[in-house]
Amino acid sequence: MITVGKTQLTLDIEEALYFYELEKGEIAVEEVGMPGDWGIVDTLALRTQADGTHEWRCYEIKVSKSDFRSQARITFVGHYNYYVLPRPLYEQVKEEIPAFAGVILYLPFQDGYHSEVPTKGTLSLVKKASRQEIPFDERQLMHTFLHALFREVRKAKRVKKGLGHYSGQELLDELSRRKSSQSQNFYDRFVDEIEQDIIFELQEELLATKEEYEALRDKMREKRRVTEPYL
């Protein structure tokens, strides 16, 4: 999932949409690049019917009027295509929504409400989408979908395996990026933490060595002859 530059509201809607798709039996992935100059779909979902055929759904999340009216291309290339909007925005732009596009509203939970799923709101379908034909070969769509899924699996494996899965250059690039965008110097903090770890490990090693020495001295005392001095 790409989160740079996204508002908290956008992230909350993405989370709610994930569970919505899960409930509908869809396999979904975010930020899917389309073939040619068709742009990027916010969320692309695949639903397999009982007869084995595929239905593709595209979801575009918009959280403000300027976002909705952005010149960025709306990549509605699925059989069914939906805007996912907060209710206040929907009231402002509903006359501008194409006839073929569906609308799903994001409804935040009231304070104190406890949901069975870990989201801050729920989704409600208010306008059904009309079925469209995919504007290119469906095999291309499947290819880009699988490629995006592989990207997410790779990211998840990196998180699971920790920093060891990243190259030194990738770590350096990330530290440099954070140094330029954050007031705190993460590199200096990283170095300080390493130094503290080294000091702690040396102290532990010194303590263990001292204990071994004392144990050895006690053992030698037990074996000494009467005429031998204490160590």
C-alpha positions in Angstrom: 0.0 0.0 0.0 1.3 3.5 -0.9 0.7 6.0 1.8 2.9 8.9 1.1 0.8 12.1 0.7 -2.5 10.5 1.7 -4.8 12.1 4.2 -5.9 10.2 7.3 -9.5 10.2 5.9 -8.2 8.5 2.7 -6.4 5.9 4.8 -9.6 5.3 6.8 -11.6 4.9 3.7 -9.1 2.5 2.2 -9.2 0.4 5.4 -13.1 0.3 5.3 -13.0 -0.6 1.6 -10.7 -3.5 2.2 -13.1 -5.1 4.6 -16.1 -4.2 2.4 -14.4 -6.1 -0.5 -13.5 -9.0 1.7 -17.1 -9.3 2.8 -18.2 -9.3 -0.9 -15.8 -12.1 -1.7 -13.5 -9.9 -3.8 -9.7 -10.1 -4.2 -8.4 -6.6 -4.2 -5.2 -4.7 -4.5 -4.4 -0.9 -4.4 -2.5 1.3 -6.8 -2.7 -0.9 -10.0 -1.0 0.4 -13.1 -2.9 -0.2 -16.3 -1.5 -1.0 -19.7 -0.6 1.7 -22.1 -1.7 5.2 -21.0 -4.7 4.1 -19.0 -3.3 5.4 -15.8 -3.5 3.9 -12.2 -6.6 2.4 -10.5 -6.9 3.4 -6.8 -8.2 -0.1 -6.0 -8.8 -3.0 -8.5 -10.9 -5.9 -7.3 -11.6 -9.3 -8.9 -14.8 -11.2 -8.2 -15.1 -14.8 -9.6 -18.6 -15.9 -10.4 -20.0 -19.4 -9.8 -19.5 -20.2 -13.5 -15.8 -19.3 -13.3 -16.1 -16.0 -15.2 -14.5 -12.8 -13.8 -16.0 -9.5 -12.9 -13.6 -6.6 -12.5 -14.4 -3.6 -10.2 -12.5 -0.3 -10.0 -12.8 1.9 -7.0 -11.7 5.6 -6.9 -11.5 7.2 -3.5 -12.1 11.0 -3.4 -12.1 13.0 -0.2 -12.5 16.7 -1.4 -14.1 18.6 -4.2 -10.7 19.6 -5.6 -9.6 15.9 -5.4 -12.8 14.9 -7.3 -12.3 17.6 -9.9 -8.6 16.9 -10.3 -7.2 16.7 -13.9 -5.7 13.4 -13.0 -7.3 10.7 -15.1 -10.1 8.6 -13.6 -9.2 5.0 -14.5 -12.6 3.3 -14.7 -11.7 0.3 -16.8 -13.6 -2.4 -14.9 -17.0 -4.0 -15.6 -18.3 -2.0 -12.7 -16.7 1.2 -11.5 -17.3 3.1 -8.3 -16.5 6.3 -6.6 -16.0 6.0 -2.8 -16.8 9.3 -1.2 -17.6 10.8 2.2 -21.3 11.8 2.4 -20.6 15.6 2.5 -18.6 15.4 -0.7 -21.2 13.3 -2.4 -23.8 16.0 -1.7 -21.6 18.5 -3.4 -20.7 16.6 -6.5 -23.5 14.0 -7.1 -24.7 15.9 -10.2 -21.2 15.5 -11.8 -21.0 11.7 -11.4 -21.2 9.9 -14.8 -24.3 7.8 -15.3 -22.4 4.5 -15.6 -20.4 5.0 -12.3 -21.7 3.8 -9.0 -21.2 5.5 -5.6 -20.3 4.1 -2.3 -20.5 6.4 0.8 -18.0 6.3 3.7 -19.8 6.8 7.0 -17.6 7.3 10.0 -18.6 5.7 13.2 -19.8 7.9 16.1 -17.5 8.2 19.1 -17.9 5.2 21.4 -19.2 2.9 18.7 -17.5 -0.5 18.7 -17.4 -2.4 15.4 -16.7 -6.1 14.8 -14.0 -5.0 12.3 -11.1 -2.7 13.1 -12.2 0.2 11.0 -13.3 3.8 11.8 -16.3 3.7 9.6 -18.5 1.7 7.3 -19.5 1.8 3.6 -23.0 2.1 2.1 -23.9 1.6 -1.6 -26.1 4.5 -2.7 -25.8 4.2 -6.5 -25.3 1.0 -8.5 -22.8 1.0 -11.4 -23.8 0.0 -14.9 -21.9 -2.8 -16.5 -19.2 -1.7 -19.0 -16.9 -3.5 -21.3 -13.2 -3.6 -20.5 -11.5 -1.3 -23.0 -8.6 -3.7 -23.7 -7.8 -7.4 -23.5 -8.8 -8.9 -20.1 -5.6 -10.9 -20.1 -3.7 -7.6 -19.8 -5.8 -6.6 -16.9 -5.1 -9.9 -15.2 -1.4 -9.5 -15.8 -1.3 -6.0 -14.2 -3.4 -7.3 -11.3 -1.1 -10.2 -10.6 1.9 -7.9 -10.9 0.4 -5.6 -8.2 -0.4 -8.5 -6.0 3.2 -9.7 -6.2 4.4 -6.2 -5.2 2.2 -6.3 -2.1 3.4 -9.9 -1.2 7.0 -8.7 -1.6 6.4 -5.8 0.7 4.8 -8.0 3.3 7.7 -10.4 3.2 10.1 -7.5 3.7 8.2 -6.4 6.7 8.1 -9.9 8.1 11.8 -10.5 7.5 12.8 -7.1 8.8 15.6 -4.8 7.7 17.8 -7.7 6.7 15.7 -8.1 3.5 16.7 -4.7 2.3 20.0 -3.8 0.6 22.4 -1.4 2.3 21.7 1.2 -0.4 18.0 1.0 0.1 18.4 1.6 3.8 20.8 4.5 3.1 18.3 6.0 0.6 15.5 5.8 3.2 17.6 7.4 5.9 18.6 10.2 3.5 14.9 10.7 2.6 13.9 10.9 6.3 16.7 13.2 7.1 15.6 15.7 4.5 11.9 15.5 5.5 12.1 15.2 9.3 13.4 17.6 11.9 15.0 14.7 13.7 18.2 13.2 12.3 17.3 9.5 12.3 20.8 8.6 11.1 22.4 10.2 14.2 19.8 8.5 16.4 20.5 5.2 14.7 24.3 5.6 15.3 23.7 6.5 18.9 21.6 3.5 19.5 24.2 1.2 17.9 26.9 2.7 20.1 24.7 2.2 23.2 24.1 -1.4 22.2 27.9 -2.0 21.8 28.6 -0.4 25.2 25.9 -2.6 26.8 27.3 -5.7 25.1 30.8 -4.9 26.3 29.6 -4.4 29.8 27.8 -7.7 29.8 30.9 -9.4 28.4 33.1 -7.8 31.0 30.8 -8.9 33.8 30.7 -12.5 32.5 34.5 -12.5 32.2 34.8 -11.2 35.8 32.4 -13.9 37.0 34.4 -16.6 35.2 37.6 -15.3 36.7 36.2 -15.3 40.2 34.9 -18.9 39.8 38.3 -20.0 38.5 40.0 -18.3 41.4 37.7 -20.0 43.9 38.4 -23.3 42.3 42.2 -22.8 42.4 41.9 -21.8 46.1 40.3 -25.1 46.8 43.1 -27.0 45.1 46.1 -25.0 46.5 48.6 -26.6 48.8 49.1 -25.3 52.3 52.3 -23.6 51.4 50.9 -21.9 48.4 49.7 -18.3 48.8 46.2 -17.1 47.8 45.9 -15.7 44.3 
